[in-house]
């Protein structure tokens, strides 16, 4: 994936937040938050303990989790959630925005 094919706007090197379990393939991404500050969070949709959280480049999430490509136009202040990998994303205004 090159800068010209990167599906999200902004820098591929932008910091985003996720969990060790997602990065190691043990959990699926079931909740994506594009907060009002423009930061991205890719989460399992369950409670995340602080020690499990990690900051990574957006490029790593996009490269390893192609299912999030369809959320590239998710506006800041919005979230998208799904019940499982086989369910569609449901978009909504994020309450914390």
C-alpha positions as CSV (number, residue, x, y, z in Angstrom):
1,X,0.0,0.0,0.0
2,X,1.5,3.3,-1.0
3,X,0.5,6.9,0.0
4,X,-1.5,7.2,-3.3
5,X,-3.5,4.0,-2.5
6,X,-4.0,4.7,1.3
7,X,-7.8,4.6,1.7
8,X,-8.1,7.1,4.6
9,X,-7.5,10.8,4.4
10,X,-4.6,12.1,6.4
11,X,-1.3,10.6,7.1
12,X,-0.8,6.8,7.1
13,X,1.5,7.5,10.1
14,X,-1.2,9.2,12.2
15,X,-1.4,7.6,15.6
16,X,-4.6,5.6,16.4
17,X,-5.6,3.5,19.3
18,X,-6.4,-0.2,19.6
19,X,-5.6,-3.2,21.8
20,X,-2.9,-5.8,21.9
21,X,-5.5,-8.5,21.3
22,X,-6.6,-6.9,18.0
23,X,-3.0,-6.3,16.8
24,X,-2.2,-10.0,17.7
25,X,-5.3,-11.3,15.9
26,X,-7.1,-12.6,19.0
27,X,-10.0,-10.1,18.8
28,X,-11.9,-8.6,15.9
29,X,-12.5,-4.9,15.4
30,X,-16.2,-4.5,16.3
31,X,-16.2,-0.8,17.3
32,X,-14.5,2.1,15.4
33,X,-14.6,5.6,16.9
34,X,-13.5,8.7,15.0
35,X,-13.7,11.1,17.9
36,X,-14.4,14.8,17.6
37,X,-10.6,15.6,17.8
38,X,-10.1,13.5,14.7
39,X,-8.4,10.6,16.5
40,X,-9.3,7.0,15.5
41,X,-9.9,4.1,17.9
42,X,-10.3,0.5,16.7
43,X,-11.7,-1.6,19.5
44,X,-13.2,-5.0,20.3
45,X,-16.5,-3.6,21.4
46,X,-16.0,-4.8,25.0
47,X,-14.4,-3.2,28.1
48,X,-10.7,-2.6,27.4
49,X,-8.3,-2.5,30.3
50,X,-5.8,0.4,30.2
51,X,-2.8,-2.0,30.1
52,X,-4.2,-3.7,26.9
53,X,-4.3,-0.4,25.0
54,X,-1.7,0.4,22.4
55,X,-1.0,3.3,20.0
56,X,-0.1,2.3,16.5
57,X,0.1,4.0,13.1
58,X,-3.2,4.1,11.2
59,X,-1.3,2.3,8.4
60,X,-1.0,-0.8,10.4
61,X,-4.7,-1.1,11.2
62,X,-5.7,-0.3,7.6
63,X,-3.1,-2.8,6.2
64,X,-4.0,-5.7,8.5
65,X,-7.8,-5.1,8.8
66,X,-9.2,-4.4,5.3
67,X,-12.8,-4.5,6.7
68,X,-12.3,-1.0,8.1
69,X,-11.7,0.5,4.6
70,X,-15.4,1.0,4.3
71,X,-15.3,3.4,7.3
72,X,-12.7,5.7,5.7
73,X,-15.4,8.4,5.3
74,X,-16.6,8.1,8.9
75,X,-16.9,11.8,10.1
76,X,-15.1,13.0,13.2
77,X,-17.5,12.7,16.1
78,X,-19.0,9.4,14.8
79,X,-18.6,5.7,15.5
80,X,-19.5,2.5,13.7
81,X,-20.2,-0.8,15.4
82,X,-21.1,-4.3,14.4
83,X,-22.2,-7.4,16.3
84,X,-19.6,-9.7,14.6
85,X,-17.4,-9.8,11.6
86,X,-20.2,-11.1,9.5
87,X,-22.6,-8.3,10.4
88,X,-22.7,-4.8,8.7
89,X,-21.4,-1.7,10.3
90,X,-24.0,0.5,12.0
91,X,-22.9,4.2,12.0
92,X,-24.0,6.7,14.6
93,X,-23.0,10.0,16.3
94,X,-20.6,9.2,19.1
95,X,-22.0,10.3,22.4
96,X,-18.7,11.6,23.7
97,X,-18.2,14.0,20.8
